[in-house]
Amino acid sequence: MGGKQSSSPLLDPRNSIRIDDIKHIQNTMTNWVDRPTQNLSGKNVTVVGGARSGMAVCRLLAEVKATAFLTDQKEPVDWTEKKQELSQLGIEYEIDVHTEKSLEADLIVVSPGVPLDADILTQAGEKGIPVVSEVELASWFTNLPIVAVTGSNGKTTTTTMLAEMCRYGGYETFLAGNIGFPFSDAVRSIIGNEPKNGLHVLEVSSFQMEHIRHFKPKVAVLLNLTADHLDRYTDMDAYARAKMNILNKMTENDQVVYNEDDPGLKPYLETSAQLIPFSLSTVPNALFTVNETKIYDAKDEILIYLKDVSLRGEHNLSNFLAAATASNLLNIDSNSIGKVMSSFPGVEHRIEFVDNLEGVEFYNDSKATNVESVEVALKSFDNPLLVIMGGLDKGGDFRQLIPFMKSNVKKIVLVGKAAGIIAEAFSGVVPTQNARDIYSAVQIAFQLAQSGDVVLLSPGCASFDQFENFEERGKAFKAAIANLKRTAS
């Protein structure tokens, strides 16, 4: 059945994304067509990957009466529960192998973590089977406007801020995407019952943008571009172009909110959409301006005093400006925007205060999975620091952190596979010490700390060598602190 052609634009192999086109994320597809509106009922759809987004796709496909088939080369986490759910949905599956059955499909939906050069994708390209991402598929089944946030750092915080501003402004807001709740689940929850004032606010990653064809935000927010995922992409340009696929279908009726302060973005702002900057400085066409004490809105009226902004650090101020600019474009009033700026509590695992033990403060920055995120965290503290770093290396240059280490970092406690790489980068600059795992790292850091010091988990690495994801790593860090507290008492 794989290779069978159809008269449907969705299923026409001439419109498919082939592995040769996407291998280096530098395709310039010209075969775009309008977003498909036809029914997937009865179509054979293979879902590659049984993690969170793959299971969400299965639920959505069952809802729209497609014939889904799940395939994964390794057993997913919580597989017993997932098997039961698939059986209840009437979906067949295979684990530990991709058989020929997985290619007997009219369409393949690929999970974000699947390598671009995976054999199944190569074979799909050879057979002319279209391949799309979970975000792409979900976008076919909603008529609500989409606001999508991407960037190397700050995505989750900004997306959450923006969703809060939209809620304050009267939208029924559906927060989803790379933030931990799949877009497919959000769409499925309102199929046939979409609210008139509804809005999707999405965090999207480069992985999710690799296999898009028709995905089209009304507003796209571009925060920054710094080296990340270089273990997956051939170079920085390939990574950037993957992210910038978000712009491909946007028109002059759409808006792109971009960070004027980030020079890395400028070469990639190729779009027909309107470009709206935000900046910590005064720049033309920005909707908000900042001086030493205040933020002014588009009417040149005071939005908020800086002393009343809820989160510390220039990076958070920049995130607020990004969210505020997008909100303004959605006709959200300044009062609603200002309320969120003054009350937003922050997001778990992003420089999150955890506890104070004997005068030592603990901060969880598990989401810092690249070097630039660690730099942001280091610049947020004047206190003496014990920094816990390590995990799975993503190809970043840890040496660029040296200028930010010299003043107040007392020691780096290292965990995971990247420990040796990080130790070598800081040799002769900052003392390092290896730890067996996150629990022993917390104990070591606390033993070395004095009252007034900060123990900061800011790994600069992916978590997959020891954890399922950065959330699990952050929760383990907090559990270790709770254990310390029990022991101390």
C-alpha positions in Angstrom: 0.0 0.0 0.0 3.0 2.3 0.7 3.7 4.2 -2.6 0.0 4.3 -3.6 -0.8 7.7 -5.1 -3.9 9.7 -4.4 -5.7 12.6 -6.0 -5.6 14.4 -2.7 -3.1 17.3 -2.3 -2.2 16.0 1.2 -1.4 12.5 -0.1 0.2 13.5 -3.5 3.9 12.4 -3.3 4.8 15.3 -5.5 4.1 17.5 -2.4 5.9 15.3 0.1 8.9 16.2 2.1 11.6 13.7 1.2 14.6 12.8 3.4 17.1 14.3 0.8 15.2 17.6 1.1 15.3 17.8 4.8 18.6 16.1 5.8 20.4 19.4 6.4 17.3 21.5 7.0 18.0 23.7 4.1 15.2 22.8 1.7 13.5 25.5 -0.2 10.2 23.7 -1.1 8.2 25.4 -3.8 5.4 22.8 -3.9 3.4 24.4 -1.1 -0.4 24.1 -1.3 -3.2 25.5 0.9 -3.8 23.9 4.2 -5.6 20.6 3.6 -9.2 20.5 4.7 -10.2 17.0 3.5 -11.2 14.3 5.9 -8.6 11.8 7.0 -11.3 9.2 7.7 -10.1 5.8 6.5 -6.6 7.0 5.6 -3.7 4.9 6.8 -1.5 7.0 9.0 1.7 5.8 10.6 2.9 7.5 13.8 6.6 7.3 14.4 7.5 7.5 18.1 5.5 6.6 21.1 6.4 9.4 23.5 4.1 12.2 24.6 3.5 13.8 21.2 3.2 10.5 19.4 0.4 9.3 21.8 -1.3 12.7 21.3 -1.3 12.2 17.6 -2.8 8.7 18.0 -5.6 10.2 20.1 -6.3 12.9 17.5 -6.2 10.4 14.6 -8.7 8.2 16.4 -10.9 11.2 16.9 -10.9 12.0 13.1 -11.5 8.4 12.2 -8.1 7.8 10.5 -6.6 4.3 10.7 -3.5 4.9 12.8 -0.5 2.6 13.4 2.2 3.4 16.0 5.8 2.3 15.5 8.8 2.9 17.8 12.3 1.4 17.7 12.5 1.3 21.5 10.0 0.8 24.2 8.5 4.1 25.3 8.4 5.2 29.0 5.1 4.0 30.7 4.6 1.5 27.9 2.2 -0.7 29.9 -0.3 2.2 30.3 0.2 3.3 26.7 -0.5 -0.1 25.3 -3.7 -0.2 27.2 -4.7 3.2 25.8 -3.8 2.2 22.2 -5.9 -0.9 22.6 -8.8 1.1 23.8 -8.4 3.4 20.8 -8.3 0.4 18.5 -4.8 1.3 17.3 -2.2 -1.3 16.3 1.4 -0.9 17.2 4.9 -2.4 16.9 7.9 -1.8 19.3 11.7 -2.4 18.9 11.4 -2.5 15.1 10.1 -0.6 12.1 8.6 -3.3 9.8 7.2 -3.0 6.3 3.8 -2.4 7.8 4.9 1.0 9.0 5.4 2.0 5.4 1.9 0.9 4.3 0.7 4.4 4.8 -0.8 7.4 3.1 0.9 9.7 5.6 3.6 9.5 8.2 3.5 11.7 11.3 7.0 11.9 13.0 7.7 12.7 16.6 10.1 15.5 17.4 12.9 13.3 18.7 13.2 11.0 15.6 16.5 11.6 13.8 16.2 13.3 10.4 18.2 10.4 8.7 16.2 7.6 10.4 15.8 4.7 8.0 12.0 4.8 8.1 12.1 8.5 6.9 14.6 7.6 4.1 12.3 4.8 3.0 9.3 7.0 3.2 11.0 9.4 0.9 11.8 6.7 -1.5 8.2 5.5 -1.6 6.8 9.0 -1.9 5.0 8.9 1.4 4.4 12.4 2.9 6.0 13.1 6.3 4.7 15.7 8.6 5.2 16.7 12.3 2.7 16.5 15.1 2.3 20.3 15.1 1.7 20.3 11.4 -1.0 17.6 11.6 -2.8 19.2 14.5 -2.9 22.5 12.7 -5.1 20.9 10.0 -8.0 20.4 12.5 -8.4 23.8 14.0 -9.8 27.1 12.6 -8.6 29.1 15.6 -5.7 31.6 15.1 -2.3 30.4 16.1 0.4 32.4 17.9 3.7 30.5 17.9 6.8 31.3 20.0 10.3 30.0 19.1 13.9 30.8 19.9 16.9 29.1 21.5 16.2 30.4 25.0 13.2 31.8 26.9 10.5 30.0 24.9 8.5 28.4 27.7 8.6 31.5 29.9 7.6 33.8 27.1 4.9 31.5 25.8 3.4 31.2 29.3 3.5 35.0 29.8 1.8 35.5 26.5 -0.9 33.0 27.3 -1.6 34.7 30.6 -1.8 38.1 28.8 -4.3 36.6 26.3 -6.4 35.2 29.1 -6.5 38.5 30.9 -7.4 40.1 27.6 -10.5 38.0 27.1 -9.3 35.2 24.9 -10.1 31.6 25.7 -6.5 30.5 25.4 -5.1 27.0 24.6 -1.5 26.8 25.7 0.3 23.9 24.1 3.3 22.6 22.0 6.8 22.1 23.2 5.7 23.4 26.6 4.7 19.9 27.7 1.1 19.6 26.4 0.9 18.5 22.8 -0.9 20.7 20.3 -2.8 17.6 19.1 -4.4 17.2 22.5 -5.4 20.8 22.6 -7.0 20.6 19.2 -8.7 17.3 19.9 -10.3 18.7 23.1 -12.3 21.3 21.1 -13.0 19.6 17.8 -16.5 20.5 16.8 -16.8 23.0 19.6 -14.2 25.7 19.0 -15.0 28.9 21.0 -15.4 32.1 19.0 -12.9 33.9 21.1 -10.4 31.0 21.1 -6.7 31.2 20.5 -3.9 28.7 20.3 -0.6 29.9 22.0 2.2 27.5 21.1 5.8 27.0 22.0 7.5 25.4 19.0 11.0 23.9 18.7 13.3 23.5 15.8 12.5 19.7 15.9 8.8 20.5 15.5 9.5 22.8 12.5 11.5 20.3 10.5 8.5 18.6 8.9 6.0 21.4 8.4 4.2 22.1 5.1 1.1 24.2 5.8 1.6 25.4 9.4 0.8 29.1 9.6 0.8 31.3 12.7 -1.1 34.5 12.7 1.7 35.9 14.9 5.1 34.4 15.2 7.5 35.4 18.0 11.2 35.0 17.4 13.2 35.4 20.7 16.8 34.7 19.7 19.2 32.4 17.9 22.2 30.9 19.6 24.1 27.6 19.2 21.9 24.7 20.2 21.2 21.1 19.2 24.5 20.9 17.2 24.5 17.2 18.1 21.5 17.0 15.6 22.2 19.7 13.0 25.2 19.9 10.7 25.9 23.5 11.7 24.4 26.7 13.2 22.9 27.6 9.8 21.0 24.3 9.5 19.6 24.7 13.1 18.5 28.3 12.3 16.8 27.4 9.1 14.9 24.6 10.8 13.5 27.2 13.3 12.8 29.7 10.5 10.5 27.2 8.7 7.9 28.8 11.0 7.8 31.8 8.5 7.3 29.8 5.3 3.5 30.2 5.0 3.1 33.6 6.6 1.7 36.4 4.5 1.5 40.2 4.5 -1.6 39.8 6.7 0.5 38.1 9.5 3.0 39.6 12.0 6.5 38.5 13.1 7.6 39.8 16.4 11.4 39.6 16.6 14.2 40.5 19.0 16.0 43.6 17.6 18.8 43.0 20.2 19.8 39.6 18.8 22.0 40.0 15.7 21.8 36.2 15.1 18.2 36.6 13.9 18.7 39.3 11.3 20.0 37.1 8.4 16.9 34.8 8.7 14.1 37.4 8.7 13.0 36.4 5.2 9.2 36.7 5.2 6.2 38.4 3.6 4.8 39.1 7.0 5.0 42.4 8.8 8.1 42.7 11.0 7.6 44.2 14.5 10.7 44.6 16.7 11.0 44.5 20.5 14.1 45.7 22.3 15.6 46.8 25.6 16.7 49.9 23.8 14.7 52.5 21.9 14.3 51.3 18.3 12.0 52.4 15.4 8.6 50.7 15.1 8.8 49.0 18.5 5.4 49.0 20.3 7.0 49.3 23.8 10.0 51.3 25.0 12.1 51.0 28.1 14.1 53.6 30.0 15.9 53.3 33.3 12.7 53.2 35.4 9.7 52.6 33.2 8.2 50.8 30.3 6.0 52.9 27.9 3.3 51.4 25.7 2.5 52.3 22.0 0.5 55.4 23.1 3.6 56.6 25.0 1.8 56.1 28.3 3.5 54.4 31.3 2.8 50.6 31.2 4.7 49.7 34.3 7.5 50.8 36.5 10.5 48.4 36.3 10.5 48.0 40.1 7.1 46.4 39.8 8.1 43.8 37.2 7.8 40.4 38.8 10.8 38.6 37.5 14.5 39.6 37.8 17.0 39.9 35.0 17.3 41.5 31.6 16.4 38.2 29.9 13.0 38.2 31.6 12.4 41.8 30.7 13.1 40.9 27.1 10.7 38.0 27.4 8.0 40.3 28.8 8.5 42.7 25.9 8.2 39.9 23.4 4.9 38.7 25.0 3.6 42.3 25.4 4.3 43.1 21.7 2.4 40.0 20.5 -0.4 40.7 22.9 -0.7 44.3 21.6 -1.0 42.9 18.0 -3.9 40.7 19.3 -5.7 43.9 20.6 -5.0 43.1 24.2 -5.2 46.3 26.3 -2.2 47.7 28.2 -3.9 47.2 31.6 -4.1 43.4 31.0 -0.5 43.3 29.8 0.7 45.3 32.8 -1.1 43.1 35.3 0.7 40.0 34.0 4.1 41.8 34.1 3.6 42.6 37.8 2.2 39.3 38.9 3.7 36.6 36.7 5.4 34.0 39.1 7.8 32.5 36.6 7.9 28.9 35.2 9.1 25.8 36.9 12.7 24.8 36.0 13.7 28.3 34.8 15.9 29.9 37.5 13.2 28.7 39.9 13.8 29.4 43.6 13.4 26.1 45.5 14.4 26.6 49.1 16.7 28.2 51.7 18.7 25.8 53.9 20.8 27.3 56.6 21.2 30.5 54.6 22.0 28.7 51.4 19.6 29.3 48.5 18.8 26.7 45.9 17.7 27.5 42.4 16.5 25.0 39.8 17.4 26.0 36.2 17.1 22.5 34.7 15.7 24.0 31.5 19.2 25.5 30.8 20.1 22.9 28.2 22.6 25.0 26.3 25.6 27.2 27.0 23.7 30.5 26.4 21.0 29.6 29.0 23.8 29.0 31.6 25.2 32.4 30.8 21.8 34.0 31.4 21.6 32.2 34.8 25.1 33.2 35.9 24.4 36.9 35.1 21.3 36.8 37.3 23.2 36.3 40.5 25.7 38.4 42.5 26.0 35.9 45.3 28.8 33.3 45.4 27.7 30.3 43.4 28.1 26.6 43.5 26.9 25.5 40.0 25.8 22.0 39.1 26.4 21.3 35.4 26.5 18.4 33.1 24.4 15.8 31.3 24.4 15.0 27.6 26.6 17.3 25.5 24.9 19.2 22.7 28.0 20.5 21.0 28.2 23.9 22.6 31.4 25.7 23.5 31.5 25.9 27.3 34.6 28.1 27.2 32.4 31.1 26.3 31.2 30.9 29.9 34.6 31.7 31.4 34.1 35.5 31.6 31.0 34.9 33.7 32.6 32.3 35.9 35.6 34.2 37.2 33.9 36.7 39.6 31.5 34.7 41.8 31.6 31.0 40.9 33.3 29.1 43.7 33.1 25.6 42.2 31.3 23.6 39.6 29.9 20.2 40.5 29.7 17.9 37.4 27.3 15.1 36.6 26.6 13.0 33.5 28.4 12.1 30.3 29.6 15.7 29.6 31.5 16.0 32.9 34.9 15.5 31.3 34.3 18.0 28.5 33.1 20.7 31.0 36.0 20.0 33.4 38.5 20.5 30.5 36.8 23.7 29.4 37.2 25.3 32.8 40.6 23.8 33.7 42.7 26.4 35.5 39.8 28.8 35.7 37.2 27.4 38.1 37.7 24.3 40.3 35.4 21.3 39.4 34.4 18.2 41.2 32.6 15.1 39.8 29.5 13.7 41.4 27.8 10.3 40.8 24.4 11.8 40.2 22.1 14.7 40.9 21.5 13.6 44.5 25.2 13.4 45.3 25.8 16.7 43.5 23.4 18.5 45.7 25.0 17.0 48.8 28.5 18.0 47.6 27.4 21.6 46.7 25.6 22.1 50.1 28.7 20.9 52.0 30.9 23.4 50.2 28.4 26.3 50.5 28.3 28.9 53.2 25.4 31.1 54.3 24.7 33.7 51.6 25.8 31.3 48.8 23.6 30.0 46.0 23.5 26.4 44.8 22.4 26.7 41.1 21.4 23.7 38.9 22.1 25.1 35.4 23.3 22.0 33.4 24.1 23.5 30.0 23.4 20.0 28.6 20.5 17.8 27.6 19.1 15.4 30.3 18.7 12.2 28.3 21.8 10.4 29.6 20.2 10.1 33.0 16.6 11.4 32.8 13.6 11.2 30.5 13.6 15.0 30.1 14.7 18.2 31.8 11.5 18.3 33.9 12.4 14.9 35.5 15.9 16.3 36.2 14.6 19.4 37.8 12.2 17.4 40.0 15.1 15.1 41.0 17.1 18.2 42.0 14.2 19.4 44.1 13.7 16.0 45.7 17.4 16.0 46.7 17.0 19.3 48.4 13.9 18.1 50.2 15.9 15.1 51.4 18.6 17.4 52.6 16.1 19.4 54.5 14.7 16.3 56.2 18.2 15.1 57.1 19.1 18.6 58.5 16.0 18.7 60.7 
